[in-house]
Amino acid sequence: MAQKADNKENKMLIEHFMPRFCETDALGHINNVSYSAWVEQSRTSLLMNRDEIAFREGFNFVLANVNMDFMAEGYFGQQVSNHSWISELGRSSLCIRTDVFQDNRQLLNARSTLVYFDLTQKKTCPMPDDFRALIEQSSAFRPE
């Protein structure tokens, strides 16, 4: 189970957890597929479990892209820390950065792009001004 440490000074969400045995390969390395789930968990926590950007009706973001750069091997039995923040905010999209660390080594950096989506018309649209303001004022927003 992840432990959360909301770091307002650095404007990011930090989650700590222990990798499960099922997330490893035969050599005890973290399987690359597991990182996708960890990035998803942080992305969800960042956007839906914060007081400033609580889930609400009309929260119509869809995942458009995820890029991950694998930087080092991760191992079973050692705590992992995900550091996530909103790094870019566009008219109809936002980007979330997630850096994954283990034992003071960066294992991964990921960039997820979410677009605001009109579920009726099935197309991207500008996000509402009030929602955009919530993100801009959030402690999770750290433009790069």
mmCIF file of the C-alpha atoms, coordinates in Angstrom:
data_MODEL
# 
_entry.id   MODEL 
# 
loop_
_atom_site.group_PDB 
_atom_site.id 
_atom_site.type_symbol 
_atom_site.label_atom_id 
_atom_site.label_alt_id 
_atom_site.label_comp_id 
_atom_site.label_asym_id 
_atom_site.label_entity_id 
_atom_site.label_seq_id 
_atom_site.pdbx_PDB_ins_code 
_atom_site.Cartn_x 
_atom_site.Cartn_y 
_atom_site.Cartn_z 
_atom_site.occupancy 
_atom_site.B_iso_or_equiv 
_atom_site.pdbx_formal_charge 
_atom_site.auth_seq_id 
_atom_site.auth_comp_id 
_atom_site.auth_asym_id 
_atom_site.auth_atom_id 
_atom_site.pdbx_PDB_model_num 
ATOM 1   C CA . MET A 1 1   ? 0.000   0.000   0.000   1.00 0.00 ? 1   MET A CA 1 
ATOM 2   C CA . ALA A 1 2   ? 1.336   3.435   -0.906  1.00 0.00 ? 2   ALA A CA 1 
ATOM 3   C CA . GLN A 1 3   ? 2.102   5.999   1.750   1.00 0.00 ? 3   GLN A CA 1 
ATOM 4   C CA . LYS A 1 4   ? 1.545   9.573   0.630   1.00 0.00 ? 4   LYS A CA 1 
ATOM 5   C CA . ALA A 1 5   ? 3.562   12.590  1.635   1.00 0.00 ? 5   ALA A CA 1 
ATOM 6   C CA . ASP A 1 6   ? 2.119   15.778  0.186   1.00 0.00 ? 6   ASP A CA 1 
ATOM 7   C CA . ASN A 1 7   ? 5.084   18.091  -0.277  1.00 0.00 ? 7   ASN A CA 1 
ATOM 8   C CA . LYS A 1 8   ? 3.551   21.559  -0.696  1.00 0.00 ? 8   LYS A CA 1 
ATOM 9   C CA . GLU A 1 9   ? 6.905   23.365  -0.638  1.00 0.00 ? 9   GLU A CA 1 
ATOM 10  C CA . ASN A 1 10  ? 8.121   21.462  -3.690  1.00 0.00 ? 10  ASN A CA 1 
ATOM 11  C CA . LYS A 1 11  ? 4.631   21.399  -5.245  1.00 0.00 ? 11  LYS A CA 1 
ATOM 12  C CA . MET A 1 12  ? 4.525   17.695  -5.883  1.00 0.00 ? 12  MET A CA 1 
ATOM 13  C CA . LEU A 1 13  ? 2.934   14.524  -4.648  1.00 0.00 ? 13  LEU A CA 1 
ATOM 14  C CA . ILE A 1 14  ? 5.341   11.956  -3.229  1.00 0.00 ? 14  ILE A CA 1 
ATOM 15  C CA . GLU A 1 15  ? 4.177   8.374   -2.757  1.00 0.00 ? 15  GLU A CA 1 
ATOM 16  C CA . HIS A 1 16  ? 6.269   5.652   -1.100  1.00 0.00 ? 16  HIS A CA 1 
ATOM 17  C CA . PHE A 1 17  ? 5.594   1.943   -1.526  1.00 0.00 ? 17  PHE A CA 1 
ATOM 18  C CA . MET A 1 18  ? 7.207   -1.487  -1.612  1.00 0.00 ? 18  MET A CA 1 
ATOM 19  C CA . PRO A 1 19  ? 7.227   -3.330  -4.949  1.00 0.00 ? 19  PRO A CA 1 
ATOM 20  C CA . ARG A 1 20  ? 5.280   -6.563  -4.890  1.00 0.00 ? 20  ARG A CA 1 
ATOM 21  C CA . PHE A 1 21  ? 6.956   -9.838  -5.845  1.00 0.00 ? 21  PHE A CA 1 
ATOM 22  C CA . CYS A 1 22  ? 4.554   -10.187 -8.799  1.00 0.00 ? 22  CYS A CA 1 
ATOM 23  C CA . GLU A 1 23  ? 5.984   -6.936  -10.226 1.00 0.00 ? 23  GLU A CA 1 
ATOM 24  C CA . THR A 1 24  ? 9.401   -8.506  -10.794 1.00 0.00 ? 24  THR A CA 1 
ATOM 25  C CA . ASP A 1 25  ? 10.969  -10.762 -13.380 1.00 0.00 ? 25  ASP A CA 1 
ATOM 26  C CA . ALA A 1 26  ? 12.958  -13.954 -12.810 1.00 0.00 ? 26  ALA A CA 1 
ATOM 27  C CA . LEU A 1 27  ? 16.087  -11.927 -11.918 1.00 0.00 ? 27  LEU A CA 1 
ATOM 28  C CA . GLY A 1 28  ? 14.315  -9.882  -9.236  1.00 0.00 ? 28  GLY A CA 1 
ATOM 29  C CA . HIS A 1 29  ? 14.225  -6.729  -11.376 1.00 0.00 ? 29  HIS A CA 1 
ATOM 30  C CA . ILE A 1 30  ? 11.068  -4.641  -11.542 1.00 0.00 ? 30  ILE A CA 1 
ATOM 31  C CA . ASN A 1 31  ? 9.245   -5.561  -14.745 1.00 0.00 ? 31  ASN A CA 1 
ATOM 32  C CA . ASN A 1 32  ? 8.922   -2.594  -17.118 1.00 0.00 ? 32  ASN A CA 1 
ATOM 33  C CA . VAL A 1 33  ? 5.144   -3.080  -17.299 1.00 0.00 ? 33  VAL A CA 1 
ATOM 34  C CA . SER A 1 34  ? 4.887   -2.380  -13.549 1.00 0.00 ? 34  SER A CA 1 
ATOM 35  C CA . TYR A 1 35  ? 6.144   1.162   -14.030 1.00 0.00 ? 35  TYR A CA 1 
ATOM 36  C CA . SER A 1 36  ? 3.098   1.970   -16.164 1.00 0.00 ? 36  SER A CA 1 
ATOM 37  C CA . ALA A 1 37  ? 0.797   0.991   -13.299 1.00 0.00 ? 37  ALA A CA 1 
ATOM 38  C CA . TRP A 1 38  ? 2.849   3.019   -10.803 1.00 0.00 ? 38  TRP A CA 1 
ATOM 39  C CA . VAL A 1 39  ? 2.744   6.102   -13.053 1.00 0.00 ? 39  VAL A CA 1 
ATOM 40  C CA . GLU A 1 40  ? -1.017  5.650   -13.448 1.00 0.00 ? 40  GLU A CA 1 
ATOM 41  C CA . GLN A 1 41  ? -1.471  5.414   -9.676  1.00 0.00 ? 41  GLN A CA 1 
ATOM 42  C CA . SER A 1 42  ? 0.451   8.637   -9.106  1.00 0.00 ? 42  SER A CA 1 
ATOM 43  C CA . ARG A 1 43  ? -1.404  10.412  -11.898 1.00 0.00 ? 43  ARG A CA 1 
ATOM 44  C CA . THR A 1 44  ? -4.734  9.378   -10.368 1.00 0.00 ? 44  THR A CA 1 
ATOM 45  C CA . SER A 1 45  ? -3.673  10.382  -6.852  1.00 0.00 ? 45  SER A CA 1 
ATOM 46  C CA . LEU A 1 46  ? -2.386  13.719  -8.076  1.00 0.00 ? 46  LEU A CA 1 
ATOM 47  C CA . LEU A 1 47  ? -5.616  14.688  -9.813  1.00 0.00 ? 47  LEU A CA 1 
ATOM 48  C CA . MET A 1 48  ? -8.349  12.989  -7.826  1.00 0.00 ? 48  MET A CA 1 
ATOM 49  C CA . ASN A 1 49  ? -7.234  12.786  -4.221  1.00 0.00 ? 49  ASN A CA 1 
ATOM 50  C CA . ARG A 1 50  ? -6.250  16.387  -3.543  1.00 0.00 ? 50  ARG A CA 1 
ATOM 51  C CA . ASP A 1 51  ? -8.363  19.033  -1.871  1.00 0.00 ? 51  ASP A CA 1 
ATOM 52  C CA . GLU A 1 52  ? -7.651  21.592  -4.595  1.00 0.00 ? 52  GLU A CA 1 
ATOM 53  C CA . ILE A 1 53  ? -8.523  19.406  -7.607  1.00 0.00 ? 53  ILE A CA 1 
ATOM 54  C CA . ALA A 1 54  ? -11.012 16.949  -6.156  1.00 0.00 ? 54  ALA A CA 1 
ATOM 55  C CA . PHE A 1 55  ? -12.824 14.694  -8.607  1.00 0.00 ? 55  PHE A CA 1 
ATOM 56  C CA . ARG A 1 56  ? -16.045 16.319  -9.732  1.00 0.00 ? 56  ARG A CA 1 
ATOM 57  C CA . GLU A 1 57  ? -18.704 15.947  -12.373 1.00 0.00 ? 57  GLU A CA 1 
ATOM 58  C CA . GLY A 1 58  ? -17.333 17.099  -15.694 1.00 0.00 ? 58  GLY A CA 1 
ATOM 59  C CA . PHE A 1 59  ? -13.820 15.804  -15.025 1.00 0.00 ? 59  PHE A CA 1 
ATOM 60  C CA . ASN A 1 60  ? -13.433 14.556  -18.579 1.00 0.00 ? 60  ASN A CA 1 
ATOM 61  C CA . PHE A 1 61  ? -9.739  14.013  -19.127 1.00 0.00 ? 61  PHE A CA 1 
ATOM 62  C CA . VAL A 1 62  ? -8.512  11.122  -21.271 1.00 0.00 ? 62  VAL A CA 1 
ATOM 63  C CA . LEU A 1 63  ? -4.967  9.872   -21.471 1.00 0.00 ? 63  LEU A CA 1 
ATOM 64  C CA . ALA A 1 64  ? -3.457  10.796  -24.835 1.00 0.00 ? 64  ALA A CA 1 
ATOM 65  C CA . ASN A 1 65  ? 0.196   9.849   -24.404 1.00 0.00 ? 65  ASN A CA 1 
ATOM 66  C CA . VAL A 1 66  ? 2.720   8.432   -21.936 1.00 0.00 ? 66  VAL A CA 1 
ATOM 67  C CA . ASN A 1 67  ? 6.475   8.568   -22.488 1.00 0.00 ? 67  ASN A CA 1 
ATOM 68  C CA . MET A 1 68  ? 8.789   6.723   -20.136 1.00 0.00 ? 68  MET A CA 1 
ATOM 69  C CA . ASP A 1 69  ? 12.575  6.802   -20.001 1.00 0.00 ? 69  ASP A CA 1 
ATOM 70  C CA . PHE A 1 70  ? 14.043  3.877   -18.073 1.00 0.00 ? 70  PHE A CA 1 
ATOM 71  C CA . MET A 1 71  ? 17.210  5.005   -16.341 1.00 0.00 ? 71  MET A CA 1 
ATOM 72  C CA . ALA A 1 72  ? 18.207  2.215   -13.930 1.00 0.00 ? 72  ALA A CA 1 
ATOM 73  C CA . GLU A 1 73  ? 17.074  -1.205  -12.743 1.00 0.00 ? 73  GLU A CA 1 
ATOM 74  C CA . GLY A 1 74  ? 14.682  -1.404  -9.831  1.00 0.00 ? 74  GLY A CA 1 
ATOM 75  C CA . TYR A 1 75  ? 14.621  -4.309  -7.396  1.00 0.00 ? 75  TYR A CA 1 
ATOM 76  C CA . PHE A 1 76  ? 12.190  -6.223  -5.224  1.00 0.00 ? 76  PHE A CA 1 
ATOM 77  C CA . GLY A 1 77  ? 12.422  -5.610  -1.468  1.00 0.00 ? 77  GLY A CA 1 
ATOM 78  C CA . GLN A 1 78  ? 13.452  -1.938  -1.640  1.00 0.00 ? 78  GLN A CA 1 
ATOM 79  C CA . GLN A 1 79  ? 11.077  0.996   -1.154  1.00 0.00 ? 79  GLN A CA 1 
ATOM 80  C CA . VAL A 1 80  ? 10.155  3.009   -4.236  1.00 0.00 ? 80  VAL A CA 1 
ATOM 81  C CA . SER A 1 81  ? 9.175   6.705   -4.289  1.00 0.00 ? 81  SER A CA 1 
ATOM 82  C CA . ASN A 1 82  ? 7.089   8.325   -7.020  1.00 0.00 ? 82  ASN A CA 1 
ATOM 83  C CA . HIS A 1 83  ? 7.362   12.123  -7.318  1.00 0.00 ? 83  HIS A CA 1 
ATOM 84  C CA . SER A 1 84  ? 4.576   13.635  -9.451  1.00 0.00 ? 84  SER A CA 1 
ATOM 85  C CA . TRP A 1 85  ? 3.477   17.132  -10.432 1.00 0.00 ? 85  TRP A CA 1 
ATOM 86  C CA . ILE A 1 86  ? 1.619   18.967  -13.197 1.00 0.00 ? 86  ILE A CA 1 
ATOM 87  C CA . SER A 1 87  ? 4.378   20.352  -15.397 1.00 0.00 ? 87  SER A CA 1 
ATOM 88  C CA . GLU A 1 88  ? 2.417   21.942  -18.261 1.00 0.00 ? 88  GLU A CA 1 
ATOM 89  C CA . LEU A 1 89  ? -1.046  23.364  -18.698 1.00 0.00 ? 89  LEU A CA 1 
ATOM 90  C CA . GLY A 1 90  ? -2.442  24.061  -22.138 1.00 0.00 ? 90  GLY A CA 1 
ATOM 91  C CA . ARG A 1 91  ? -5.811  25.219  -23.405 1.00 0.00 ? 91  ARG A CA 1 
ATOM 92  C CA . SER A 1 92  ? -7.177  21.683  -23.612 1.00 0.00 ? 92  SER A CA 1 
ATOM 93  C CA . SER A 1 93  ? -4.416  19.536  -22.141 1.00 0.00 ? 93  SER A CA 1 
ATOM 94  C CA . LEU A 1 94  ? -2.079  19.098  -19.219 1.00 0.00 ? 94  LEU A CA 1 
ATOM 95  C CA . CYS A 1 95  ? 1.115   17.151  -18.661 1.00 0.00 ? 95  CYS A CA 1 
ATOM 96  C CA . ILE A 1 96  ? 2.056   15.277  -15.535 1.00 0.00 ? 96  ILE A CA 1 
ATOM 97  C CA . ARG A 1 97  ? 5.657   14.400  -14.759 1.00 0.00 ? 97  ARG A CA 1 
ATOM 98  C CA . THR A 1 98  ? 6.441   11.375  -12.610 1.00 0.00 ? 98  THR A CA 1 
ATOM 99  C CA . ASP A 1 99  ? 9.963   10.524  -11.479 1.00 0.00 ? 99  ASP A CA 1 
ATOM 100 C CA . VAL A 1 100 ? 10.511  7.151   -9.799  1.00 0.00 ? 100 VAL A CA 1 
ATOM 101 C CA . PHE A 1 101 ? 13.329  6.638   -7.297  1.00 0.00 ? 101 PHE A CA 1 
ATOM 102 C CA . GLN A 1 102 ? 14.712  3.701   -5.327  1.00 0.00 ? 102 GLN A CA 1 
ATOM 103 C CA . ASP A 1 103 ? 17.605  3.909   -2.878  1.00 0.00 ? 103 ASP A CA 1 
ATOM 104 C CA . ASN A 1 104 ? 18.511  7.461   -4.067  1.00 0.00 ? 104 ASN A CA 1 
ATOM 105 C CA . ARG A 1 105 ? 18.685  6.325   -7.713  1.00 0.00 ? 105 ARG A CA 1 
ATOM 106 C CA . GLN A 1 106 ? 16.309  7.576   -10.363 1.00 0.00 ? 106 GLN A CA 1 
ATOM 107 C CA . LEU A 1 107 ? 14.782  4.579   -12.097 1.00 0.00 ? 107 LEU A CA 1 
ATOM 108 C CA . LEU A 1 108 ? 12.387  6.286   -14.453 1.00 0.00 ? 108 LEU A CA 1 
ATOM 109 C CA . ASN A 1 109 ? 11.056  9.581   -15.668 1.00 0.00 ? 109 ASN A CA 1 
ATOM 110 C CA . ALA A 1 110 ? 7.637   9.672   -17.251 1.00 0.00 ? 110 ALA A CA 1 
ATOM 111 C CA . ARG A 1 111 ? 5.539   12.326  -18.954 1.00 0.00 ? 111 ARG A CA 1 
ATOM 112 C CA . SER A 1 112 ? 1.792   11.773  -19.291 1.00 0.00 ? 112 SER A CA 1 
ATOM 113 C CA . THR A 1 113 ? -0.393  13.987  -21.477 1.00 0.00 ? 113 THR A CA 1 
ATOM 114 C CA . LEU A 1 114 ? -4.099  14.209  -20.704 1.00 0.00 ? 114 LEU A CA 1 
ATOM 115 C CA . VAL A 1 115 ? -6.602  16.047  -22.878 1.00 0.00 ? 115 VAL A CA 1 
ATOM 116 C CA . TYR A 1 116 ? -9.941  17.504  -21.882 1.00 0.00 ? 116 TYR A CA 1 
ATOM 117 C CA . PHE A 1 117 ? -12.588 15.594  -23.785 1.00 0.00 ? 117 PHE A CA 1 
ATOM 118 C CA . ASP A 1 118 ? -16.212 16.193  -24.740 1.00 0.00 ? 118 ASP A CA 1 
ATOM 119 C CA . LEU A 1 119 ? -17.808 12.807  -24.101 1.00 0.00 ? 119 LEU A CA 1 
ATOM 120 C CA . THR A 1 120 ? -20.908 13.635  -26.150 1.00 0.00 ? 120 THR A CA 1 
ATOM 121 C CA . GLN A 1 121 ? -19.126 14.860  -29.278 1.00 0.00 ? 121 GLN A CA 1 
ATOM 122 C CA . LYS A 1 122 ? -16.159 12.489  -28.803 1.00 0.00 ? 122 LYS A CA 1 
ATOM 123 C CA . LYS A 1 123 ? -13.522 15.158  -29.366 1.00 0.00 ? 123 LYS A CA 1 
ATOM 124 C CA . THR A 1 124 ? -11.008 17.288  -27.534 1.00 0.00 ? 124 THR A CA 1 
ATOM 125 C CA . CYS A 1 125 ? -12.240 20.663  -26.302 1.00 0.00 ? 125 CYS A CA 1 
ATOM 126 C CA . PRO A 1 126 ? -10.918 23.534  -24.170 1.00 0.00 ? 126 PRO A CA 1 
ATOM 127 C CA . MET A 1 127 ? -11.111 22.868  -20.442 1.00 0.00 ? 127 MET A CA 1 
ATOM 128 C CA . PRO A 1 128 ? -13.533 25.084  -18.524 1.00 0.00 ? 128 PRO A CA 1 
ATOM 129 C CA . ASP A 1 129 ? -12.011 28.244  -17.055 1.00 0.00 ? 129 ASP A CA 1 
ATOM 130 C CA . ASP A 1 130 ? -13.005 27.330  -13.497 1.00 0.00 ? 130 ASP A CA 1 
ATOM 131 C CA . PHE A 1 131 ? -11.313 23.949  -13.745 1.00 0.00 ? 131 PHE A CA 1 
ATOM 132 C CA . ARG A 1 132 ? -8.204  25.468  -15.304 1.00 0.00 ? 132 ARG A CA 1 
ATOM 133 C CA . ALA A 1 133 ? -8.066  27.973  -12.422 1.00 0.00 ? 133 ALA A CA 1 
ATOM 134 C CA . LEU A 1 134 ? -8.198  25.102  -9.904  1.00 0.00 ? 134 LEU A CA 1 
ATOM 135 C CA . ILE A 1 135 ? -5.168  23.526  -11.557 1.00 0.00 ? 135 ILE A CA 1 
ATOM 136 C CA . GLU A 1 136 ? -3.241  26.807  -11.776 1.00 0.00 ? 136 GLU A CA 1 
ATOM 137 C CA . GLN A 1 137 ? -3.815  27.439  -8.068  1.00 0.00 ? 137 GLN A CA 1 
ATOM 138 C CA . SER A 1 138 ? -3.097  23.867  -7.030  1.00 0.00 ? 138 SER A CA 1 
ATOM 139 C CA . SER A 1 139 ? -0.021  22.969  -5.048  1.00 0.00 ? 139 SER A CA 1 
ATOM 140 C CA . ALA A 1 140 ? 0.534   20.272  -7.712  1.00 0.00 ? 140 ALA A CA 1 
ATOM 141 C CA . PHE A 1 141 ? 1.179   22.807  -10.503 1.00 0.00 ? 141 PHE A CA 1 
ATOM 142 C CA . ARG A 1 142 ? 4.878   23.395  -11.095 1.00 0.00 ? 142 ARG A CA 1 
ATOM 143 C CA . PRO A 1 143 ? 5.419   24.709  -14.625 1.00 0.00 ? 143 PRO A CA 1 
ATOM 144 C CA . GLU A 1 144 ? 8.676   23.772  -16.288 1.00 0.00 ? 144 GLU A CA 1 
# 
